[in-house]
Amino acid sequence: MGSETEPPHRQVPAHPLARKSPARANAASPRARRPLPPGEQFFTPGATGRRAAVERRSAAPLVFLFQQPRWLAPLVLVALLIAGLVVPDWRGGVAVLPVLAFIAWLAYLSWPSLRPVGRLLRVAVGTFLVLLVATRFGLI
């Protein structure tokens, strides 16, 4: 009876960074931002200690990265990786370090939700990048 006149219930995101403040919701932004993906939380359920702290600190950078153009992060990472592969000295190692850090960070955040094949792939990519950095710095 009364359900026809009631407005549909909107689901409010659980994380404060996913919510829009009333001031920001009405402000005209210079460029349209992508909405956050559906979901209730950024965090692993039941996480404690270091994982909870890393996930909490990672929420803002992840939201920032999500709001950038989709091609930006892969383009920067590929450019740094190519520079690391092409330059045979310590400068190549320095170019690969941000790629290694980014891949390790995302692997750590996604680890609980991965299947064994996904975990193996992330370990293989991380090992490759560590060996590449080690060769560029002359450690191997």
C-alpha positions in Angstrom: 0.0 0.0 0.0 2.4 2.7 1.2 5.4 1.2 -0.7 4.3 2.7 -4.0 4.7 6.3 -2.7 7.9 5.8 -0.7 11.1 6.6 -2.5 13.4 3.6 -3.3 15.9 2.8 -0.5 19.4 3.9 -1.5 22.2 1.9 -0.2 24.8 4.1 1.6 28.4 2.9 1.2 29.9 1.7 4.5 33.3 3.4 4.1 33.4 7.2 4.7 35.6 7.7 1.7 33.0 6.2 -0.6 30.3 8.6 0.7 29.8 11.9 -0.9 29.5 14.9 1.4 26.5 17.2 0.6 28.9 20.1 -0.2 30.9 18.0 -2.7 27.8 16.3 -4.2 26.3 19.6 -5.4 29.6 21.2 -6.4 30.4 21.2 -10.1 33.7 19.4 -10.7 35.9 20.3 -13.6 35.8 16.7 -14.8 33.3 14.0 -14.2 34.6 11.3 -11.8 33.9 7.6 -12.1 31.6 6.4 -9.3 33.1 3.9 -6.9 32.5 0.3 -7.6 29.6 -1.4 -5.9 30.3 -3.0 -2.6 30.0 -2.3 1.1 33.6 -2.2 2.3 37.2 -1.8 1.3 38.4 -4.0 4.1 38.9 -7.7 4.7 36.2 -8.9 7.1 37.8 -9.8 10.5 41.2 -8.4 9.7 43.3 -7.3 12.6 46.8 -6.0 13.3 49.0 -5.1 10.4 46.5 -6.1 7.6 43.8 -3.8 9.1 46.2 -0.9 9.4 47.5 -1.3 5.8 44.0 -1.6 4.4 42.9 1.4 6.4 45.8 3.5 5.1 45.3 2.2 1.5 41.7 3.2 1.2 42.4 6.8 0.3 45.1 6.1 -2.3 42.9 3.4 -3.9 40.0 5.8 -4.2 42.3 8.4 -5.7 43.7 5.8 -8.2 40.1 4.7 -9.1 39.1 8.3 -9.9 42.0 8.8 -12.3 41.6 7.8 -16.0 41.8 4.0 -16.4 44.8 4.2 -18.7 47.0 6.3 -16.5 48.3 3.8 -13.9 49.0 1.1 -16.5 50.7 3.5 -18.8 53.0 4.9 -16.1 53.8 1.4 -14.8 54.6 0.0 -18.3 56.8 3.1 -19.1 58.8 2.5 -15.9 59.1 -1.2 -16.6 60.3 -0.6 -20.1 62.8 2.0 -18.8 64.0 -0.6 -16.3 64.4 -3.3 -19.0 66.2 -0.9 -21.5 68.6 0.9 -19.1 71.2 -1.7 -18.0 72.6 0.1 -14.9 71.3 1.4 -11.5 69.0 3.9 -13.2 67.0 1.0 -14.6 66.7 -0.5 -11.1 65.5 2.8 -9.8 62.8 2.9 -12.5 61.6 -0.6 -11.6 61.4 0.0 -7.9 58.0 1.9 -8.0 56.6 -0.9 -10.2 57.7 -3.5 -7.7 56.3 -1.5 -4.8 52.9 -1.0 -6.6 52.6 -4.7 -7.5 53.6 -5.8 -4.0 51.1 -3.4 -2.5 48.2 -4.6 -4.6 49.3 -8.3 -4.1 49.2 -7.8 -0.4 45.8 -6.1 -0.5 44.3 -8.8 -2.7 46.0 -11.8 -1.2 43.0 -13.0 1.0 40.6 -13.1 -1.9 42.9 -14.9 -4.4 42.9 -18.5 -5.4 46.2 -20.4 -5.4 46.8 -19.8 -9.1 46.4 -16.0 -8.6 48.8 -16.1 -5.6 51.4 -18.1 -7.6 51.2 -15.5 -10.5 51.7 -12.6 -8.1 54.7 -14.4 -6.5 56.1 -15.0 -10.0 55.8 -11.4 -11.1 57.2 -10.1 -7.8 60.2 -12.5 -8.1 60.8 -11.4 -11.6 60.8 -7.7 -10.6 63.1 -8.4 -7.6 65.5 -10.2 -9.8 65.4 -7.4 -12.4 66.1 -4.8 -9.8 68.9 -6.9 -8.3 70.6 -7.3 -11.7 70.3 -3.6 -12.4 72.0 -2.7 -9.1 74.7 -5.3 -9.8 73.7 -7.6 -6.9 73.4 -10.7 -9.2 
